[in-house]
């Protein structure tokens, strides 16, 4: 599904050049549920941008479904994102003036889906995430956990094969965080490839594999695969 080969990413700040990624190699198979962890400044956010086709590497290759997306134009990258990738952010990124229904309909509107169809799909997705009774509530009328569930429903609007979740439990209490991780686990069981960026080992415990990023590379000296997946098994059962 996703493969990064000897990927470098450099940013120029005046005369200073920052190396965010330094020859990173990574492969994520179709249908995996993966956690990406690492200290601040390790390159996690840069890696997420490349995985989500929000940016391209300075050197190296990024393949998605066997296709090299490293040198695509902005328009081509936007097409890949709209068809294949759904995003879930720590801060929800919902439009405050729109209802939950309206927030989910918006990306479908950009894709030219007719109003009746996009409204029906948005309502079905809100039902899927347990908010069928709150479709007309605006973000200010929802709890943090409910807002994140709306954000997950929005990420599913175009039925992407990949969900990228950037610290999705970071602004939530432990109960709401568990609800969100249980929902992501359900989506994984339904066949979605899910990539979770997190500092939280309890969130990472829901995934099947954890990858430690340090100094712009995958750190193989301290594998995190020993993190318990008992929560995954409990939710699945």
TORNURO-816976 format. One record per residue (C-alpha): residue in three letters; x, y, z. Coordinates in Angstrom, 1 decimal. Layout:
REM TORNURO-816976
{node "ala"; {X; Y; Z}}
...
//
This chain:
REM TORNURO-816976
{node "unk"; {0.0; 0.0; 0.0}}
{node "unk"; {2.6; 2.6; 1.1}}
{node "unk"; {6.3; 2.5; 0.8}}
{node "unk"; {9.0; 5.2; 1.5}}
{node "unk"; {12.4; 4.5; 0.1}}
{node "unk"; {15.5; 6.5; 1.3}}
{node "unk"; {13.3; 9.6; 1.9}}
{node "unk"; {14.8; 12.9; 2.9}}
{node "unk"; {13.0; 16.1; 3.7}}
{node "unk"; {14.8; 19.4; 4.1}}
{node "unk"; {13.5; 22.8; 5.0}}
{node "unk"; {15.3; 26.1; 4.5}}
{node "unk"; {15.0; 28.9; 7.1}}
{node "unk"; {17.1; 31.7; 5.8}}
{node "unk"; {20.6; 30.4; 5.6}}
{node "unk"; {19.8; 27.5; 7.9}}
{node "unk"; {18.7; 24.1; 6.5}}
{node "unk"; {16.8; 21.7; 8.8}}
{node "unk"; {16.8; 18.0; 8.0}}
{node "unk"; {13.4; 16.7; 9.1}}
{node "unk"; {13.8; 13.2; 7.6}}
{node "unk"; {17.2; 11.6; 6.9}}
{node "unk"; {17.0; 8.6; 4.6}}
{node "unk"; {13.8; 7.1; 6.1}}
{node "unk"; {12.6; 3.7; 4.9}}
{node "unk"; {9.1; 2.5; 5.7}}
{node "unk"; {6.5; 0.1; 4.4}}
{node "unk"; {2.9; -0.1; 5.5}}
{node "unk"; {0.8; -2.9; 4.1}}
{node "unk"; {-2.8; -2.7; 3.0}}
{node "unk"; {-5.2; -3.1; 6.0}}
{node "unk"; {-2.6; -2.5; 8.7}}
{node "unk"; {-3.3; -0.4; 11.9}}
{node "unk"; {-0.1; 1.3; 12.6}}
{node "unk"; {1.1; 3.8; 15.3}}
{node "unk"; {3.9; 6.2; 14.6}}
{node "unk"; {5.5; 7.4; 17.8}}
{node "unk"; {8.6; 9.5; 18.7}}
{node "unk"; {9.7; 12.5; 20.6}}
{node "unk"; {8.9; 16.1; 19.5}}
{node "unk"; {11.1; 17.1; 16.6}}
{node "unk"; {11.7; 13.5; 15.5}}
{node "unk"; {10.0; 14.0; 12.1}}
{node "unk"; {6.6; 12.5; 12.8}}
{node "unk"; {4.6; 15.5; 11.4}}
{node "unk"; {6.8; 15.7; 8.3}}
{node "unk"; {6.3; 11.9; 7.8}}
{node "unk"; {2.5; 12.4; 8.1}}
{node "unk"; {2.5; 15.1; 5.5}}
{node "unk"; {4.3; 12.9; 3.1}}
{node "unk"; {2.0; 9.9; 3.8}}
{node "unk"; {-1.0; 12.1; 3.3}}
{node "unk"; {0.3; 13.6; 0.0}}
{node "unk"; {0.3; 17.0; 1.6}}
{node "unk"; {4.0; 17.4; 0.7}}
{node "unk"; {6.7; 15.7; -1.4}}
{node "unk"; {10.2; 14.7; -0.3}}
{node "unk"; {13.4; 16.5; -1.1}}
{node "unk"; {14.9; 13.2; -2.2}}
{node "unk"; {13.8; 9.6; -2.2}}
{node "unk"; {10.5; 7.9; -3.3}}
{node "unk"; {7.1; 7.7; -1.8}}
{node "unk"; {4.9; 5.0; -3.4}}
{node "unk"; {1.1; 4.7; -2.9}}
{node "unk"; {-0.5; 1.6; -4.3}}
{node "unk"; {2.7; 1.0; -6.3}}
{node "unk"; {2.6; 4.5; -7.9}}
{node "unk"; {5.4; 7.0; -7.2}}
{node "unk"; {3.7; 10.1; -5.9}}
{node "unk"; {6.9; 11.9; -5.0}}
{node "unk"; {6.9; 14.2; -8.0}}
{node "unk"; {3.2; 14.8; -8.6}}
{node "unk"; {1.9; 18.3; -9.1}}
{node "unk"; {-0.2; 20.0; -6.5}}
{node "unk"; {-3.3; 19.2; -8.5}}
{node "unk"; {-2.4; 15.6; -8.9}}
{node "unk"; {-1.6; 15.3; -5.2}}
{node "unk"; {-5.0; 16.8; -4.4}}
{node "unk"; {-6.7; 14.2; -6.6}}
{node "unk"; {-4.9; 11.4; -4.7}}
{node "unk"; {-5.9; 12.9; -1.3}}
{node "unk"; {-9.6; 13.3; -2.3}}
{node "unk"; {-9.9; 9.7; -3.5}}
{node "unk"; {-7.7; 7.7; -1.2}}
{node "unk"; {-7.0; 9.5; 2.1}}
{node "unk"; {-9.1; 10.7; 5.0}}
{node "unk"; {-7.7; 13.0; 7.7}}
{node "unk"; {-8.5; 13.2; 11.4}}
{node "unk"; {-6.8; 16.0; 13.4}}
{node "unk"; {-6.2; 16.7; 17.1}}
{node "unk"; {-8.1; 20.0; 16.9}}
{node "unk"; {-11.0; 18.5; 14.9}}
{node "unk"; {-10.8; 21.3; 12.2}}
{node "unk"; {-14.6; 21.5; 11.9}}
{node "unk"; {-16.3; 24.6; 10.5}}
{node "unk"; {-18.0; 26.2; 13.5}}
{node "unk"; {-20.9; 27.7; 11.5}}
{node "unk"; {-21.9; 24.4; 9.9}}
{node "unk"; {-23.8; 21.5; 11.6}}
{node "unk"; {-22.3; 18.1; 11.8}}
{node "unk"; {-24.3; 17.2; 8.7}}
{node "unk"; {-22.9; 20.3; 6.9}}
{node "unk"; {-19.3; 19.6; 7.8}}
{node "unk"; {-19.6; 16.1; 6.3}}
{node "unk"; {-21.4; 17.3; 3.2}}
{node "unk"; {-18.8; 19.9; 2.4}}
{node "unk"; {-16.1; 17.6; 0.9}}
{node "unk"; {-18.8; 15.8; -1.0}}
{node "unk"; {-20.0; 19.1; -2.4}}
{node "unk"; {-16.5; 19.9; -3.6}}
{node "unk"; {-16.6; 16.5; -5.5}}
{node "unk"; {-19.8; 17.6; -7.3}}
{node "unk"; {-22.1; 15.1; -5.5}}
{node "unk"; {-25.7; 16.2; -5.7}}
{node "unk"; {-27.3; 17.6; -2.6}}
{node "unk"; {-29.7; 14.8; -1.9}}
{node "unk"; {-27.0; 12.2; -2.2}}
{node "unk"; {-24.5; 13.9; -0.1}}
{node "unk"; {-27.1; 14.6; 2.6}}
{node "unk"; {-28.1; 11.0; 2.7}}
{node "unk"; {-24.4; 9.9; 2.9}}
{node "unk"; {-23.6; 12.4; 5.6}}
{node "unk"; {-26.5; 11.3; 7.7}}
{node "unk"; {-25.6; 7.6; 7.3}}
{node "unk"; {-22.0; 8.4; 8.4}}
{node "unk"; {-23.2; 10.3; 11.5}}
{node "unk"; {-25.3; 7.3; 12.3}}
{node "unk"; {-22.3; 5.0; 11.9}}
{node "unk"; {-20.3; 7.0; 14.5}}
{node "unk"; {-23.1; 7.1; 16.9}}
{node "unk"; {-24.4; 10.6; 16.3}}
{node "unk"; {-27.5; 9.9; 14.4}}
{node "unk"; {-29.6; 12.0; 16.8}}
{node "unk"; {-27.3; 15.0; 16.7}}
{node "unk"; {-26.9; 15.7; 12.9}}
{node "unk"; {-28.1; 19.3; 13.1}}
{node "unk"; {-25.9; 20.2; 16.1}}
{node "unk"; {-23.0; 22.7; 15.5}}
{node "unk"; {-19.6; 21.9; 16.9}}
{node "unk"; {-20.1; 24.3; 19.8}}
{node "unk"; {-23.1; 22.2; 20.9}}
{node "unk"; {-21.1; 19.0; 20.9}}
{node "unk"; {-18.5; 17.6; 23.4}}
{node "unk"; {-14.9; 17.1; 22.4}}
{node "unk"; {-15.4; 13.4; 21.8}}
{node "unk"; {-18.5; 14.0; 19.7}}
{node "unk"; {-16.7; 16.6; 17.6}}
{node "unk"; {-14.0; 14.1; 16.9}}
{node "unk"; {-16.6; 11.5; 15.9}}
{node "unk"; {-17.9; 14.1; 13.4}}
{node "unk"; {-14.4; 14.6; 12.2}}
{node "unk"; {-14.0; 10.8; 11.6}}
{node "unk"; {-17.3; 10.7; 9.8}}
{node "unk"; {-16.1; 13.6; 7.6}}
{node "unk"; {-12.8; 11.6; 6.9}}
{node "unk"; {-15.0; 8.7; 5.7}}
{node "unk"; {-17.1; 10.9; 3.3}}
{node "unk"; {-15.3; 9.9; 0.1}}
{node "unk"; {-14.8; 6.3; 1.3}}
{node "unk"; {-11.0; 6.5; 1.4}}
{node "unk"; {-8.8; 3.4; 1.8}}
{node "unk"; {-6.4; 5.1; 4.2}}
{node "unk"; {-7.2; 7.1; 7.4}}
{node "unk"; {-4.4; 9.3; 8.8}}
{node "unk"; {-5.1; 10.3; 12.4}}
{node "unk"; {-2.9; 12.9; 13.9}}
{node "unk"; {-3.1; 12.8; 17.8}}
{node "unk"; {-6.9; 12.1; 17.6}}
{node "unk"; {-7.2; 11.7; 21.3}}
{node "unk"; {-4.8; 14.5; 22.3}}
{node "unk"; {-7.6; 17.0; 23.3}}
{node "unk"; {-9.9; 14.3; 24.9}}
{node "unk"; {-10.3; 12.8; 28.3}}
{node "unk"; {-9.5; 9.1; 28.7}}
{node "unk"; {-13.1; 7.9; 28.3}}
{node "unk"; {-13.7; 9.9; 25.1}}
{node "unk"; {-10.2; 8.9; 23.9}}
{node "unk"; {-11.1; 5.2; 24.3}}
{node "unk"; {-14.3; 5.7; 22.4}}
{node "unk"; {-12.4; 7.3; 19.5}}
{node "unk"; {-9.8; 4.5; 19.5}}
{node "unk"; {-12.6; 1.9; 19.6}}
{node "unk"; {-14.2; 3.5; 16.6}}
{node "unk"; {-10.8; 3.5; 14.7}}
{node "unk"; {-10.4; -0.1; 15.6}}
{node "unk"; {-13.8; -0.9; 14.1}}
{node "unk"; {-12.9; 0.9; 10.9}}
{node "unk"; {-9.7; -1.2; 10.8}}
{node "unk"; {-11.7; -4.4; 11.1}}
{node "unk"; {-13.8; -3.2; 8.2}}
{node "unk"; {-10.7; -3.0; 6.0}}
{node "unk"; {-9.4; 0.5; 6.3}}
{node "unk"; {-5.6; 1.1; 6.5}}
{node "unk"; {-5.2; 3.4; 9.6}}
{node "unk"; {-2.0; 5.3; 10.5}}
{node "unk"; {-2.1; 6.9; 13.9}}
{node "unk"; {0.4; 9.5; 15.0}}
{node "unk"; {0.5; 9.6; 18.8}}
{node "unk"; {2.5; 10.3; 21.9}}
{node "unk"; {0.1; 8.2; 23.9}}
{node "unk"; {1.0; 4.6; 24.5}}
{node "unk"; {-2.5; 3.7; 25.6}}
{node "unk"; {-3.7; 4.9; 22.1}}
{node "unk"; {-0.9; 3.0; 20.5}}
{node "unk"; {-2.0; -0.2; 22.3}}
{node "unk"; {-5.0; -0.4; 20.0}}
{node "unk"; {-2.8; -0.8; 17.0}}
{node "unk"; {-1.2; -3.9; 15.5}}
{node "unk"; {2.3; -2.4; 15.0}}
{node "unk"; {4.2; 0.6; 16.4}}
{node "unk"; {7.0; 2.4; 14.7}}
{node "unk"; {9.4; 4.7; 16.5}}
{node "unk"; {10.8; 7.7; 14.6}}
{node "unk"; {13.9; 9.3; 16.0}}
{node "unk"; {16.1; 12.0; 14.3}}
{node "unk"; {14.3; 11.6; 11.0}}
{node "unk"; {14.7; 7.8; 10.7}}
{node "unk"; {12.9; 4.7; 11.9}}
{node "unk"; {14.6; 3.6; 15.1}}
{node "unk"; {15.0; -0.2; 14.9}}
{node "unk"; {17.1; -0.3; 18.1}}
{node "unk"; {14.0; 0.2; 20.3}}
{node "unk"; {11.1; -1.6; 18.6}}
{node "unk"; {7.7; -0.8; 20.1}}
{node "unk"; {6.0; -4.0; 18.8}}
{node "unk"; {5.8; -5.3; 22.4}}
{node "unk"; {3.2; -2.7; 23.2}}
{node "unk"; {0.1; -4.6; 24.4}}
{node "unk"; {-2.7; -5.1; 21.9}}
{node "unk"; {-5.1; -6.5; 24.5}}
{node "unk"; {-7.4; -3.5; 24.0}}
{node "unk"; {-7.7; -4.3; 20.3}}
{node "unk"; {-8.6; -7.9; 21.2}}
{node "unk"; {-11.1; -6.7; 23.8}}
{node "unk"; {-12.9; -4.3; 21.4}}
{node "unk"; {-12.9; -7.0; 18.7}}
{node "unk"; {-14.5; -9.5; 21.1}}
//
